[in-house]
Amino acid sequence: MKKIIAFAAAATLGLAACDSPAEEAAEEQAEGIEDQADAMEDAGQITDAEADVMEEQADRVEDAAEGDTDMGTNDEPIGTTVDESAM
């Protein structure tokens, strides 16, 4: 079990080292957008759904930097994802 955990940790570190400077910058930008969405939601400035839209935008920024041609986890336009937990 310890070998599996050590291998997984090493693989993760190896992958992290492969990020280009542009990918790193995009990840930081995406994290900033997500942090801003959380702060605005916590302050009551935006709704949970609006925060979700901002986080989807952040995911797409990160995906674009990684060269993901799908530009997201689904084919829906930003903001059309249904939050089933609110139903």
C-alpha positions as CSV (number, residue, x, y, z in Angstrom):
1,M,0.0,0.0,0.0
2,K,2.8,2.4,0.9
3,K,4.4,1.8,-2.5
4,I,1.2,2.7,-4.3
5,I,0.9,5.9,-2.4
6,A,4.5,6.8,-3.0
7,F,4.1,6.0,-6.7
8,A,1.0,8.2,-7.0
9,A,2.7,11.0,-5.2
10,A,5.7,10.8,-7.5
11,A,3.5,10.7,-10.6
12,T,1.6,13.7,-9.4
13,L,4.8,15.7,-8.8
14,G,6.1,14.6,-12.2
15,L,3.0,15.8,-13.9
16,A,3.0,19.1,-12.1
17,A,6.6,19.7,-13.2
18,C,5.4,19.4,-16.9
19,D,3.3,22.5,-16.8
20,S,4.5,25.3,-19.1
21,P,4.7,28.9,-17.7
22,A,1.5,29.7,-19.7
23,E,-0.3,26.8,-18.0
24,E,0.9,27.9,-14.6
25,A,-0.3,31.4,-15.2
26,A,-3.7,30.1,-16.4
27,E,-4.0,27.9,-13.3
28,E,-3.2,30.9,-11.1
29,Q,-5.8,33.0,-13.0
30,A,-8.4,30.3,-12.7
31,E,-7.7,30.0,-9.0
32,G,-8.1,33.7,-8.7
33,I,-11.5,33.6,-10.5
34,E,-12.7,30.8,-8.2
35,D,-11.5,32.6,-5.1
36,Q,-13.3,35.8,-6.2
37,A,-16.5,33.8,-6.9
38,D,-16.4,32.2,-3.4
39,A,-15.7,35.6,-1.8
40,M,-18.6,37.3,-3.7
41,E,-20.9,34.4,-2.9
42,D,-20.0,34.5,0.8
43,A,-20.6,38.2,0.9
44,G,-24.0,37.8,-0.6
45,Q,-23.1,39.8,-3.7
46,I,-23.9,36.9,-6.1
47,T,-26.0,33.7,-6.0
48,D,-24.7,30.2,-5.9
49,A,-25.7,29.8,-9.5
50,E,-23.7,32.9,-10.5
51,A,-20.7,31.6,-8.6
52,D,-21.0,28.3,-10.5
53,V,-20.9,30.2,-13.8
54,M,-17.7,32.0,-12.7
55,E,-16.2,28.7,-11.7
56,E,-17.1,27.2,-15.1
57,Q,-15.3,30.2,-16.7
58,A,-12.3,29.5,-14.6
59,D,-12.3,25.8,-15.6
60,R,-12.4,26.9,-19.3
61,V,-9.4,29.2,-18.8
62,E,-7.5,26.4,-17.4
63,D,-8.6,23.9,-20.1
64,A,-7.7,26.3,-22.8
65,A,-4.1,26.6,-21.4
66,E,-3.8,22.9,-21.3
67,G,-4.8,22.6,-24.9
68,D,-8.1,20.9,-24.1
69,T,-10.1,21.2,-27.4
70,D,-13.4,20.5,-25.6
71,M,-13.0,23.7,-23.6
72,G,-15.0,22.3,-20.7
73,T,-16.5,19.2,-19.2
74,N,-19.7,19.4,-21.1
75,D,-21.0,20.8,-24.4
76,E,-23.4,23.2,-22.7
77,P,-22.8,26.9,-22.9
78,I,-21.5,28.5,-19.7
79,G,-24.2,29.0,-17.1
80,T,-26.6,26.3,-18.4
81,T,-25.3,23.5,-16.1
82,V,-28.1,22.3,-13.8
83,D,-27.2,22.1,-10.1
84,E,-29.2,19.0,-9.1
85,S,-28.4,19.6,-5.4
86,A,-30.7,22.7,-5.5
87,M,-33.7,20.6,-6.7
